[in-house]
Amino acid sequence: MSRKKRVNNRLTLQVATVIISLTDAPLVDCIVEDISKSGARITVATPEVVPDFFKLKLETRNEVLSPKCSVRWRSGNEIGIEFLRQA
């Protein structure tokens, strides 16, 4: 399976964030490795606890980076996510 070409450029970040459920329960810490307008690549110590849909929260500013994320791919401890637009 070939991956789609990126539409948006990615910015390398390496920022600590928290994956939280859609009902605001904290699930697992993660690192945003790189980010774009449409998505990001994150790393987690325990990828099996990451659901297919979640919120991404920047702990240092107590700010939700995306109100809904969708997992696009998984590879070891890395996960590619898409930021979904709210309807």
HTML snippet that shows the backbone in 3Dmol.js (N, CA, C, O; Angstrom):
<script src="https://3Dmol.org/build/3Dmol-min.js"></script>
<div id="view" style="width:600px;height:400px;position:relative"></div>
<script>
const pdb = `
ATOM      1  N   MET A   1       0.848  -1.178   0.000  1.00  0.00           N
ATOM      2  CA  MET A   1       0.000   0.000   0.000  1.00  0.00           C
ATOM      3  C   MET A   1       0.894   1.241   0.000  1.00  0.00           C
ATOM      4  O   MET A   1       1.787   1.356   0.840  1.00  0.00           O
ATOM      5  N   SER A   2       0.671   2.144  -0.905  1.00  0.00           N
ATOM      6  CA  SER A   2       1.463   3.365  -0.947  1.00  0.00           C
ATOM      7  C   SER A   2       0.754   4.468  -0.173  1.00  0.00           C
ATOM      8  O   SER A   2      -0.474   4.545  -0.130  1.00  0.00           O
ATOM      9  N   ARG A   3       1.571   5.314   0.433  1.00  0.00           N
ATOM     10  CA  ARG A   3       1.016   6.435   1.194  1.00  0.00           C
ATOM     11  C   ARG A   3       0.752   7.602   0.276  1.00  0.00           C
ATOM     12  O   ARG A   3       1.458   7.819  -0.709  1.00  0.00           O
ATOM     13  N   LYS A   4      -0.288   8.356   0.623  1.00  0.00           N
ATOM     14  CA  LYS A   4      -0.645   9.554  -0.114  1.00  0.00           C
ATOM     15  C   LYS A   4       0.404  10.637   0.133  1.00  0.00           C
ATOM     16  O   LYS A   4       0.946  10.733   1.234  1.00  0.00           O
ATOM     17  N   LYS A   5       0.692  11.446  -0.878  1.00  0.00           N
ATOM     18  CA  LYS A   5       1.606  12.563  -0.694  1.00  0.00           C
ATOM     19  C   LYS A   5       0.988  13.587   0.231  1.00  0.00           C
ATOM     20  O   LYS A   5      -0.216  13.837   0.191  1.00  0.00           O
ATOM     21  N   ARG A   6       1.831  14.179   1.069  1.00  0.00           N
ATOM     22  CA  ARG A   6       1.352  15.201   1.997  1.00  0.00           C
ATOM     23  C   ARG A   6       0.947  16.461   1.255  1.00  0.00           C
ATOM     24  O   ARG A   6       1.626  16.900   0.326  1.00  0.00           O
ATOM     25  N   VAL A   7      -0.166  17.033   1.677  1.00  0.00           N
ATOM     26  CA  VAL A   7      -0.643  18.290   1.107  1.00  0.00           C
ATOM     27  C   VAL A   7      -0.005  19.462   1.840  1.00  0.00           C
ATOM     28  O   VAL A   7       0.316  20.483   1.231  1.00  0.00           O
ATOM     29  N   ASN A   8       0.180  19.312   3.170  1.00  0.00           N
ATOM     30  CA  ASN A   8       0.728  20.384   3.998  1.00  0.00           C
ATOM     31  C   ASN A   8       2.130  20.026   4.485  1.00  0.00           C
ATOM     32  O   ASN A   8       2.413  18.863   4.773  1.00  0.00           O
ATOM     33  N   ASN A   9       2.996  21.016   4.574  1.00  0.00           N
ATOM     34  CA  ASN A   9       4.338  20.801   5.094  1.00  0.00           C
ATOM     35  C   ASN A   9       4.282  20.511   6.585  1.00  0.00           C
ATOM     36  O   ASN A   9       3.413  21.014   7.296  1.00  0.00           O
ATOM     37  N   ARG A  10       5.225  19.689   7.050  1.00  0.00           N
ATOM     38  CA  ARG A  10       5.296  19.332   8.462  1.00  0.00           C
ATOM     39  C   ARG A  10       6.389  20.141   9.153  1.00  0.00           C
ATOM     40  O   ARG A  10       7.432  20.431   8.567  1.00  0.00           O
ATOM     41  N   LEU A  11       6.134  20.496  10.403  1.00  0.00           N
ATOM     42  CA  LEU A  11       7.069  21.219  11.242  1.00  0.00           C
ATOM     43  C   LEU A  11       7.513  20.284  12.361  1.00  0.00           C
ATOM     44  O   LEU A  11       6.676  19.739  13.081  1.00  0.00           O
ATOM     45  N   THR A  12       8.831  20.094  12.515  1.00  0.00           N
ATOM     46  CA  THR A  12       9.340  19.253  13.586  1.00  0.00           C
ATOM     47  C   THR A  12       9.165  19.975  14.910  1.00  0.00           C
ATOM     48  O   THR A  12       9.545  21.137  15.050  1.00  0.00           O
ATOM     49  N   LEU A  13       8.579  19.270  15.894  1.00  0.00           N
ATOM     50  CA  LEU A  13       8.266  19.904  17.170  1.00  0.00           C
ATOM     51  C   LEU A  13       8.911  19.231  18.367  1.00  0.00           C
ATOM     52  O   LEU A  13       9.686  19.856  19.091  1.00  0.00           O
ATOM     53  N   GLN A  14       8.597  17.974  18.578  1.00  0.00           N
ATOM     54  CA  GLN A  14       8.969  17.204  19.758  1.00  0.00           C
ATOM     55  C   GLN A  14       8.468  17.884  21.029  1.00  0.00           C
ATOM     56  O   GLN A  14       9.249  18.321  21.874  1.00  0.00           O
ATOM     57  N   VAL A  15       7.134  17.961  21.140  1.00  0.00           N
ATOM     58  CA  VAL A  15       6.454  18.588  22.262  1.00  0.00           C
ATOM     59  C   VAL A  15       5.651  17.538  23.019  1.00  0.00           C
ATOM     60  O   VAL A  15       4.967  16.710  22.418  1.00  0.00           O
ATOM     61  N   ALA A  16       5.745  17.581  24.348  1.00  0.00           N
ATOM     62  CA  ALA A  16       4.991  16.646  25.193  1.00  0.00           C
ATOM     63  C   ALA A  16       3.515  17.020  25.196  1.00  0.00           C
ATOM     64  O   ALA A  16       3.155  18.175  25.424  1.00  0.00           O
ATOM     65  N   THR A  17       2.673  16.038  24.942  1.00  0.00           N
ATOM     66  CA  THR A  17       1.221  16.220  24.947  1.00  0.00           C
ATOM     67  C   THR A  17       0.579  15.016  25.630  1.00  0.00           C
ATOM     68  O   THR A  17       1.256  14.060  26.008  1.00  0.00           O
ATOM     69  N   VAL A  18      -0.731  15.086  25.777  1.00  0.00           N
ATOM     70  CA  VAL A  18      -1.479  13.989  26.389  1.00  0.00           C
ATOM     71  C   VAL A  18      -2.623  13.613  25.459  1.00  0.00           C
ATOM     72  O   VAL A  18      -3.330  14.480  24.944  1.00  0.00           O
ATOM     73  N   ILE A  19      -2.796  12.322  25.250  1.00  0.00           N
ATOM     74  CA  ILE A  19      -3.950  11.828  24.506  1.00  0.00           C
ATOM     75  C   ILE A  19      -5.080  11.672  25.521  1.00  0.00           C
ATOM     76  O   ILE A  19      -4.922  11.010  26.547  1.00  0.00           O
ATOM     77  N   ILE A  20      -6.220  12.289  25.222  1.00  0.00           N
ATOM     78  CA  ILE A  20      -7.380  12.162  26.095  1.00  0.00           C
ATOM     79  C   ILE A  20      -8.552  11.620  25.281  1.00  0.00           C
ATOM     80  O   ILE A  20      -8.641  11.821  24.070  1.00  0.00           O
ATOM     81  N   SER A  21      -9.430  10.939  25.968  1.00  0.00           N
ATOM     82  CA  SER A  21     -10.597  10.365  25.287  1.00  0.00           C
ATOM     83  C   SER A  21     -11.534  11.484  24.842  1.00  0.00           C
ATOM     84  O   SER A  21     -11.386  12.632  25.261  1.00  0.00           O
ATOM     85  N   LEU A  22     -12.483  11.146  24.003  1.00  0.00           N
ATOM     86  CA  LEU A  22     -13.470  12.130  23.548  1.00  0.00           C
ATOM     87  C   LEU A  22     -14.365  12.586  24.696  1.00  0.00           C
ATOM     88  O   LEU A  22     -15.082  13.578  24.570  1.00  0.00           O
ATOM     89  N   THR A  23     -14.326  11.857  25.827  1.00  0.00           N
ATOM     90  CA  THR A  23     -15.077  12.260  27.027  1.00  0.00           C
ATOM     91  C   THR A  23     -14.153  12.893  28.070  1.00  0.00           C
ATOM     92  O   THR A  23     -14.517  13.012  29.240  1.00  0.00           O
ATOM     93  N   ASP A  24     -12.959  13.296  27.640  1.00  0.00           N
ATOM     94  CA  ASP A  24     -11.978  14.041  28.445  1.00  0.00           C
ATOM     95  C   ASP A  24     -11.241  13.246  29.524  1.00  0.00           C
ATOM     96  O   ASP A  24     -10.706  13.845  30.457  1.00  0.00           O
ATOM     97  N   ALA A  25     -11.200  11.932  29.423  1.00  0.00           N
ATOM     98  CA  ALA A  25     -10.410  11.123  30.357  1.00  0.00           C
ATOM     99  C   ALA A  25      -8.977  11.015  29.826  1.00  0.00           C
ATOM    100  O   ALA A  25      -8.785  10.630  28.673  1.00  0.00           O
ATOM    101  N   PRO A  26      -7.965  11.346  30.641  1.00  0.00           N
ATOM    102  CA  PRO A  26      -6.582  11.201  30.188  1.00  0.00           C
ATOM    103  C   PRO A  26      -6.249   9.731  29.943  1.00  0.00           C
ATOM    104  O   PRO A  26      -6.599   8.867  30.747  1.00  0.00           O
ATOM    105  N   LEU A  27      -5.567   9.452  28.825  1.00  0.00           N
ATOM    106  CA  LEU A  27      -5.249   8.067  28.472  1.00  0.00           C
ATOM    107  C   LEU A  27      -3.763   7.770  28.541  1.00  0.00           C
ATOM    108  O   LEU A  27      -3.353   6.817  29.204  1.00  0.00           O
ATOM    109  N   VAL A  28      -2.949   8.573  27.865  1.00  0.00           N
ATOM    110  CA  VAL A  28      -1.513   8.284  27.804  1.00  0.00           C
ATOM    111  C   VAL A  28      -0.756   9.537  27.357  1.00  0.00           C
ATOM    112  O   VAL A  28      -1.250  10.319  26.545  1.00  0.00           O
ATOM    113  N   ASP A  29       0.450   9.711  27.900  1.00  0.00           N
ATOM    114  CA  ASP A  29       1.334  10.791  27.454  1.00  0.00           C
ATOM    115  C   ASP A  29       1.900  10.433  26.089  1.00  0.00           C
ATOM    116  O   ASP A  29       2.057   9.258  25.757  1.00  0.00           O
ATOM    117  N   CYS A  30       2.201  11.452  25.309  1.00  0.00           N
ATOM    118  CA  CYS A  30       2.821  11.217  24.007  1.00  0.00           C
ATOM    119  C   CYS A  30       3.698  12.403  23.643  1.00  0.00           C
ATOM    120  O   CYS A  30       3.676  13.439  24.309  1.00  0.00           O
ATOM    121  N   ILE A  31       4.461  12.238  22.590  1.00  0.00           N
ATOM    122  CA  ILE A  31       5.303  13.305  22.049  1.00  0.00           C
ATOM    123  C   ILE A  31       4.840  13.578  20.627  1.00  0.00           C
ATOM    124  O   ILE A  31       4.751  12.660  19.812  1.00  0.00           O
ATOM    125  N   VAL A  32       4.545  14.842  20.326  1.00  0.00           N
ATOM    126  CA  VAL A  32       4.266  15.230  18.945  1.00  0.00           C
ATOM    127  C   VAL A  32       5.621  15.427  18.279  1.00  0.00           C
ATOM    128  O   VAL A  32       6.345  16.373  18.591  1.00  0.00           O
ATOM    129  N   GLU A  33       5.953  14.539  17.372  1.00  0.00           N
ATOM    130  CA  GLU A  33       7.248  14.588  16.682  1.00  0.00           C
ATOM    131  C   GLU A  33       7.250  15.655  15.591  1.00  0.00           C
ATOM    132  O   GLU A  33       8.186  16.445  15.474  1.00  0.00           O
ATOM    133  N   ASP A  34       6.189  15.659  14.802  1.00  0.00           N
ATOM    134  CA  ASP A  34       6.018  16.700  13.791  1.00  0.00           C
ATOM    135  C   ASP A  34       4.541  16.953  13.582  1.00  0.00           C
ATOM    136  O   ASP A  34       3.696  16.118  13.904  1.00  0.00           O
ATOM    137  N   ILE A  35       4.243  18.129  13.034  1.00  0.00           N
ATOM    138  CA  ILE A  35       2.846  18.552  12.938  1.00  0.00           C
ATOM    139  C   ILE A  35       2.648  19.386  11.679  1.00  0.00           C
ATOM    140  O   ILE A  35       3.571  20.049  11.206  1.00  0.00           O
ATOM    141  N   SER A  36       1.434  19.344  11.146  1.00  0.00           N
ATOM    142  CA  SER A  36       1.034  20.195  10.024  1.00  0.00           C
ATOM    143  C   SER A  36      -0.371  20.698  10.326  1.00  0.00           C
ATOM    144  O   SER A  36      -0.934  20.409  11.382  1.00  0.00           O
ATOM    145  N   LYS A  37      -0.913  21.436   9.407  1.00  0.00           N
ATOM    146  CA  LYS A  37      -2.272  21.939   9.571  1.00  0.00           C
ATOM    147  C   LYS A  37      -3.291  20.803   9.627  1.00  0.00           C
ATOM    148  O   LYS A  37      -4.329  20.929  10.275  1.00  0.00           O
ATOM    149  N   SER A  38      -2.994  19.702   8.951  1.00  0.00           N
ATOM    150  CA  SER A  38      -3.973  18.618   8.840  1.00  0.00           C
ATOM    151  C   SER A  38      -3.710  17.406   9.726  1.00  0.00           C
ATOM    152  O   SER A  38      -4.576  16.540   9.843  1.00  0.00           O
ATOM    153  N   GLY A  39      -2.530  17.321  10.356  1.00  0.00           N
ATOM    154  CA  GLY A  39      -2.245  16.150  11.167  1.00  0.00           C
ATOM    155  C   GLY A  39      -0.894  16.200  11.828  1.00  0.00           C
ATOM    156  O   GLY A  39      -0.221  17.231  11.828  1.00  0.00           O
ATOM    157  N   ALA A  40      -0.496  15.060  12.400  1.00  0.00           N
ATOM    158  CA  ALA A  40       0.771  14.993  13.125  1.00  0.00           C
ATOM    159  C   ALA A  40       1.255  13.554  13.190  1.00  0.00           C
ATOM    160  O   ALA A  40       0.523  12.608  12.896  1.00  0.00           O
ATOM    161  N   ARG A  41       2.509  13.426  13.585  1.00  0.00           N
ATOM    162  CA  ARG A  41       3.097  12.118  13.891  1.00  0.00           C
ATOM    163  C   ARG A  41       3.472  12.150  15.365  1.00  0.00           C
ATOM    164  O   ARG A  41       4.213  13.029  15.807  1.00  0.00           O
ATOM    165  N   ILE A  42       2.958  11.188  16.124  1.00  0.00           N
ATOM    166  CA  ILE A  42       3.217  11.138  17.552  1.00  0.00           C
ATOM    167  C   ILE A  42       3.917   9.836  17.909  1.00  0.00           C
ATOM    168  O   ILE A  42       3.845   8.853  17.171  1.00  0.00           O
ATOM    169  N   THR A  43       4.592   9.841  19.051  1.00  0.00           N
ATOM    170  CA  THR A  43       5.153   8.608  19.600  1.00  0.00           C
ATOM    171  C   THR A  43       4.592   8.412  20.999  1.00  0.00           C
ATOM    172  O   THR A  43       4.410   9.368  21.753  1.00  0.00           O
ATOM    173  N   VAL A  44       4.321   7.161  21.331  1.00  0.00           N
ATOM    174  CA  VAL A  44       3.788   6.794  22.648  1.00  0.00           C
ATOM    175  C   VAL A  44       4.509   5.550  23.144  1.00  0.00           C
ATOM    176  O   VAL A  44       4.970   4.727  22.353  1.00  0.00           O
ATOM    177  N   ALA A  45       4.601   5.424  24.464  1.00  0.00           N
ATOM    178  CA  ALA A  45       5.252   4.246  25.045  1.00  0.00           C
ATOM    179  C   ALA A  45       4.365   3.007  24.924  1.00  0.00           C
ATOM    180  O   ALA A  45       4.860   1.892  24.758  1.00  0.00           O
ATOM    181  N   THR A  46       3.046   3.214  25.009  1.00  0.00           N
ATOM    182  CA  THR A  46       2.098   2.090  24.955  1.00  0.00           C
ATOM    183  C   THR A  46       1.050   2.353  23.869  1.00  0.00           C
ATOM    184  O   THR A  46      -0.061   2.785  24.176  1.00  0.00           O
ATOM    185  N   PRO A  47       1.396   2.095  22.602  1.00  0.00           N
ATOM    186  CA  PRO A  47       0.480   2.407  21.504  1.00  0.00           C
ATOM    187  C   PRO A  47      -0.828   1.622  21.539  1.00  0.00           C
ATOM    188  O   PRO A  47      -1.817   2.054  20.947  1.00  0.00           O
ATOM    189  N   GLU A  48      -0.852   0.490  22.213  1.00  0.00           N
ATOM    190  CA  GLU A  48      -2.072  -0.320  22.241  1.00  0.00           C
ATOM    191  C   GLU A  48      -3.212   0.342  23.014  1.00  0.00           C
ATOM    192  O   GLU A  48      -4.362  -0.072  22.865  1.00  0.00           O
ATOM    193  N   VAL A  49      -2.933   1.350  23.829  1.00  0.00           N
ATOM    194  CA  VAL A  49      -4.002   2.026  24.578  1.00  0.00           C
ATOM    195  C   VAL A  49      -4.577   3.221  23.824  1.00  0.00           C
ATOM    196  O   VAL A  49      -5.528   3.847  24.292  1.00  0.00           O
ATOM    197  N   VAL A  50      -4.012   3.540  22.667  1.00  0.00           N
ATOM    198  CA  VAL A  50      -4.485   4.688  21.891  1.00  0.00           C
ATOM    199  C   VAL A  50      -5.699   4.268  21.051  1.00  0.00           C
ATOM    200  O   VAL A  50      -5.588   3.389  20.197  1.00  0.00           O
ATOM    201  N   PRO A  51      -6.856   4.897  21.294  1.00  0.00           N
ATOM    202  CA  PRO A  51      -8.054   4.555  20.511  1.00  0.00           C
ATOM    203  C   PRO A  51      -7.972   5.145  19.103  1.00  0.00           C
ATOM    204  O   PRO A  51      -7.078   5.939  18.812  1.00  0.00           O
ATOM    205  N   ASP A  52      -8.890   4.761  18.243  1.00  0.00           N
ATOM    206  CA  ASP A  52      -8.904   5.263  16.867  1.00  0.00           C
ATOM    207  C   ASP A  52      -9.285   6.745  16.785  1.00  0.00           C
ATOM    208  O   ASP A  52      -8.904   7.428  15.834  1.00  0.00           O
ATOM    209  N   PHE A  53     -10.034   7.244  17.772  1.00  0.00           N
ATOM    210  CA  PHE A  53     -10.435   8.656  17.826  1.00  0.00           C
ATOM    211  C   PHE A  53     -10.155   9.191  19.223  1.00  0.00           C
ATOM    212  O   PHE A  53     -10.439   8.516  20.213  1.00  0.00           O
ATOM    213  N   PHE A  54      -9.604  10.392  19.313  1.00  0.00           N
ATOM    214  CA  PHE A  54      -9.249  10.977  20.602  1.00  0.00           C
ATOM    215  C   PHE A  54      -9.002  12.476  20.448  1.00  0.00           C
ATOM    216  O   PHE A  54      -9.044  13.020  19.345  1.00  0.00           O
ATOM    217  N   LYS A  55      -8.743  13.130  21.586  1.00  0.00           N
ATOM    218  CA  LYS A  55      -8.332  14.535  21.602  1.00  0.00           C
ATOM    219  C   LYS A  55      -6.854  14.589  21.951  1.00  0.00           C
ATOM    220  O   LYS A  55      -6.323  13.689  22.602  1.00  0.00           O
ATOM    221  N   LEU A  56      -6.197  15.654  21.511  1.00  0.00           N
ATOM    222  CA  LEU A  56      -4.779  15.843  21.803  1.00  0.00           C
ATOM    223  C   LEU A  56      -4.631  17.130  22.596  1.00  0.00           C
ATOM    224  O   LEU A  56      -5.044  18.199  22.145  1.00  0.00           O
ATOM    225  N   LYS A  57      -4.033  17.022  23.796  1.00  0.00           N
ATOM    226  CA  LYS A  57      -3.965  18.162  24.711  1.00  0.00           C
ATOM    227  C   LYS A  57      -2.514  18.524  25.015  1.00  0.00           C
ATOM    228  O   LYS A  57      -1.702  17.656  25.335  1.00  0.00           O
ATOM    229  N   LEU A  58      -2.199  19.806  24.913  1.00  0.00           N
ATOM    230  CA  LEU A  58      -0.891  20.338  25.269  1.00  0.00           C
ATOM    231  C   LEU A  58      -0.922  20.633  26.768  1.00  0.00           C
ATOM    232  O   LEU A  58      -1.566  21.589  27.199  1.00  0.00           O
ATOM    233  N   GLU A  59      -0.235  19.822  27.554  1.00  0.00           N
ATOM    234  CA  GLU A  59      -0.304  19.927  29.010  1.00  0.00           C
ATOM    235  C   GLU A  59       0.255  21.244  29.540  1.00  0.00           C
ATOM    236  O   GLU A  59      -0.321  21.825  30.460  1.00  0.00           O
ATOM    237  N   THR A  60       1.349  21.720  28.987  1.00  0.00           N
ATOM    238  CA  THR A  60       1.992  22.919  29.542  1.00  0.00           C
ATOM    239  C   THR A  60       1.095  24.147  29.492  1.00  0.00           C
ATOM    240  O   THR A  60       1.229  25.050  30.318  1.00  0.00           O
ATOM    241  N   ARG A  61       0.180  24.186  28.525  1.00  0.00           N
ATOM    242  CA  ARG A  61      -0.732  25.331  28.422  1.00  0.00           C
ATOM    243  C   ARG A  61      -2.181  24.931  28.693  1.00  0.00           C
ATOM    244  O   ARG A  61      -3.094  25.745  28.552  1.00  0.00           O
ATOM    245  N   ASN A  62      -2.387  23.666  29.085  1.00  0.00           N
ATOM    246  CA  ASN A  62      -3.737  23.153  29.330  1.00  0.00           C
ATOM    247  C   ASN A  62      -4.666  23.481  28.158  1.00  0.00           C
ATOM    248  O   ASN A  62      -5.799  23.921  28.350  1.00  0.00           O
ATOM    249  N   GLU A  63      -4.169  23.262  26.961  1.00  0.00           N
ATOM    250  CA  GLU A  63      -4.878  23.627  25.731  1.00  0.00           C
ATOM    251  C   GLU A  63      -5.066  22.405  24.841  1.00  0.00           C
ATOM    252  O   GLU A  63      -4.126  21.638  24.631  1.00  0.00           O
ATOM    253  N   VAL A  64      -6.266  22.221  24.323  1.00  0.00           N
ATOM    254  CA  VAL A  64      -6.541  21.123  23.396  1.00  0.00           C
ATOM    255  C   VAL A  64      -6.061  21.536  22.011  1.00  0.00           C
ATOM    256  O   VAL A  64      -6.542  22.516  21.442  1.00  0.00           O
ATOM    257  N   LEU A  65      -5.098  20.769  21.468  1.00  0.00           N
ATOM    258  CA  LEU A  65      -4.574  21.060  20.130  1.00  0.00           C
ATOM    259  C   LEU A  65      -5.566  20.691  19.048  1.00  0.00           C
ATOM    260  O   LEU A  65      -5.682  21.376  18.032  1.00  0.00           O
ATOM    261  N   SER A  66      -6.277  19.606  19.274  1.00  0.00           N
ATOM    262  CA  SER A  66      -7.295  19.192  18.317  1.00  0.00           C
ATOM    263  C   SER A  66      -8.454  18.547  19.065  1.00  0.00           C
ATOM    264  O   SER A  66      -8.247  17.620  19.847  1.00  0.00           O
ATOM    265  N   PRO A  67      -9.687  19.035  18.831  1.00  0.00           N
ATOM    266  CA  PRO A  67     -10.842  18.478  19.527  1.00  0.00           C
ATOM    267  C   PRO A  67     -11.226  17.073  19.059  1.00  0.00           C
ATOM    268  O   PRO A  67     -12.000  16.388  19.727  1.00  0.00           O
ATOM    269  N   LYS A  68     -10.688  16.643  17.914  1.00  0.00           N
ATOM    270  CA  LYS A  68     -10.925  15.268  17.466  1.00  0.00           C
ATOM    271  C   LYS A  68      -9.831  14.870  16.488  1.00  0.00           C
ATOM    272  O   LYS A  68      -9.619  15.518  15.463  1.00  0.00           O
ATOM    273  N   CYS A  69      -9.141  13.783  16.833  1.00  0.00           N
ATOM    274  CA  CYS A  69      -8.087  13.225  15.985  1.00  0.00           C
ATOM    275  C   CYS A  69      -8.484  11.823  15.565  1.00  0.00           C
ATOM    276  O   CYS A  69      -9.189  11.118  16.286  1.00  0.00           O
ATOM    277  N   SER A  70      -8.022  11.432  14.392  1.00  0.00           N
ATOM    278  CA  SER A  70      -8.268  10.089  13.885  1.00  0.00           C
ATOM    279  C   SER A  70      -6.927   9.441  13.557  1.00  0.00           C
ATOM    280  O   SER A  70      -6.067  10.066  12.935  1.00  0.00           O
ATOM    281  N   VAL A  71      -6.750   8.197  13.972  1.00  0.00           N
ATOM    282  CA  VAL A  71      -5.524   7.470  13.643  1.00  0.00           C
ATOM    283  C   VAL A  71      -5.555   7.118  12.163  1.00  0.00           C
ATOM    284  O   VAL A  71      -6.522   6.527  11.680  1.00  0.00           O
ATOM    285  N   ARG A  72      -4.492   7.481  11.440  1.00  0.00           N
ATOM    286  CA  ARG A  72      -4.374   7.168  10.008  1.00  0.00           C
ATOM    287  C   ARG A  72      -3.477   5.956   9.780  1.00  0.00           C
ATOM    288  O   ARG A  72      -3.714   5.160   8.871  1.00  0.00           O
ATOM    289  N   TRP A  73      -2.433   5.821  10.622  1.00  0.00           N
ATOM    290  CA  TRP A  73      -1.538   4.672  10.524  1.00  0.00           C
ATOM    291  C   TRP A  73      -0.834   4.448  11.859  1.00  0.00           C
ATOM    292  O   TRP A  73      -0.730   5.356  12.683  1.00  0.00           O
ATOM    293  N   ARG A  74      -0.357   3.232  12.053  1.00  0.00           N
ATOM    294  CA  ARG A  74       0.387   2.837  13.254  1.00  0.00           C
ATOM    295  C   ARG A  74       1.604   2.043  12.814  1.00  0.00           C
ATOM    296  O   ARG A  74       1.519   1.196  11.925  1.00  0.00           O
ATOM    297  N   SER A  75       2.750   2.328  13.451  1.00  0.00           N
ATOM    298  CA  SER A  75       3.981   1.598  13.166  1.00  0.00           C
ATOM    299  C   SER A  75       4.840   1.600  14.433  1.00  0.00           C
ATOM    300  O   SER A  75       5.494   2.595  14.745  1.00  0.00           O
ATOM    301  N   GLY A  76       4.831   0.483  15.155  1.00  0.00           N
ATOM    302  CA  GLY A  76       5.566   0.417  16.417  1.00  0.00           C
ATOM    303  C   GLY A  76       5.000   1.442  17.397  1.00  0.00           C
ATOM    304  O   GLY A  76       3.802   1.454  17.678  1.00  0.00           O
ATOM    305  N   ASN A  77       5.870   2.293  17.909  1.00  0.00           N
ATOM    306  CA  ASN A  77       5.445   3.320  18.868  1.00  0.00           C
ATOM    307  C   ASN A  77       5.029   4.619  18.186  1.00  0.00           C
ATOM    308  O   ASN A  77       4.662   5.577  18.867  1.00  0.00           O
ATOM    309  N   GLU A  78       5.078   4.671  16.866  1.00  0.00           N
ATOM    310  CA  GLU A  78       4.676   5.867  16.127  1.00  0.00           C
ATOM    311  C   GLU A  78       3.254   5.733  15.605  1.00  0.00           C
ATOM    312  O   GLU A  78       2.824   4.660  15.183  1.00  0.00           O
ATOM    313  N   ILE A  79       2.531   6.859  15.644  1.00  0.00           N
ATOM    314  CA  ILE A  79       1.157   6.883  15.145  1.00  0.00           C
ATOM    315  C   ILE A  79       0.975   8.144  14.317  1.00  0.00           C
ATOM    316  O   ILE A  79       1.303   9.245  14.761  1.00  0.00           O
ATOM    317  N   GLY A  80       0.450   7.974  13.113  1.00  0.00           N
ATOM    318  CA  GLY A  80       0.102   9.126  12.276  1.00  0.00           C
ATOM    319  C   GLY A  80      -1.345   9.478  12.521  1.00  0.00           C
ATOM    320  O   GLY A  80      -2.220   8.613  12.478  1.00  0.00           O
ATOM    321  N   ILE A  81      -1.599  10.761  12.783  1.00  0.00           N
ATOM    322  CA  ILE A  81      -2.971  11.185  13.078  1.00  0.00           C
ATOM    323  C   ILE A  81      -3.417  12.292  12.153  1.00  0.00           C
ATOM    324  O   ILE A  81      -2.610  13.071  11.647  1.00  0.00           O
ATOM    325  N   GLU A  82      -4.715  12.346  11.943  1.00  0.00           N
ATOM    326  CA  GLU A  82      -5.351  13.409  11.155  1.00  0.00           C
ATOM    327  C   GLU A  82      -6.214  14.230  12.093  1.00  0.00           C
ATOM    328  O   GLU A  82      -6.934  13.678  12.924  1.00  0.00           O
ATOM    329  N   PHE A  83      -6.144  15.562  11.962  1.00  0.00           N
ATOM    330  CA  PHE A  83      -7.017  16.437  12.734  1.00  0.00           C
ATOM    331  C   PHE A  83      -8.337  16.541  11.992  1.00  0.00           C
ATOM    332  O   PHE A  83      -8.374  16.979  10.842  1.00  0.00           O
ATOM    333  N   LEU A  84      -9.418  16.143  12.641  1.00  0.00           N
ATOM    334  CA  LEU A  84     -10.742  16.173  12.015  1.00  0.00           C
ATOM    335  C   LEU A  84     -11.417  17.485  12.320  1.00  0.00           C
ATOM    336  O   LEU A  84     -11.287  18.025  13.419  1.00  0.00           O
ATOM    337  N   ARG A  85     -12.127  17.987  11.360  1.00  0.00           N
ATOM    338  CA  ARG A  85     -12.880  19.230  11.557  1.00  0.00           C
ATOM    339  C   ARG A  85     -14.198  18.908  12.228  1.00  0.00           C
ATOM    340  O   ARG A  85     -14.842  17.902  11.932  1.00  0.00           O
ATOM    341  N   GLN A  86     -14.579  19.778  13.133  1.00  0.00           N
ATOM    342  CA  GLN A  86     -15.867  19.610  13.809  1.00  0.00           C
ATOM    343  C   GLN A  86     -16.982  20.095  12.905  1.00  0.00           C
ATOM    344  O   GLN A  86     -16.853  21.133  12.254  1.00  0.00           O
ATOM    345  N   ALA A  87     -18.068  19.355  12.861  1.00  0.00           N
ATOM    346  CA  ALA A  87     -19.213  19.735  12.020  1.00  0.00           C
ATOM    347  C   ALA A  87     -20.116  20.685  12.748  1.00  0.00           C
ATOM    348  O   ALA A  87     -21.132  21.114  12.200  1.00  0.00           O
TER     349      ALA A  87
END
`;
const viewer = $3Dmol.createViewer("view");
viewer.addModel(pdb, "pdb");
viewer.setStyle({}, {cartoon: {color: "spectrum"}});
viewer.zoomTo();
viewer.render();
</script>
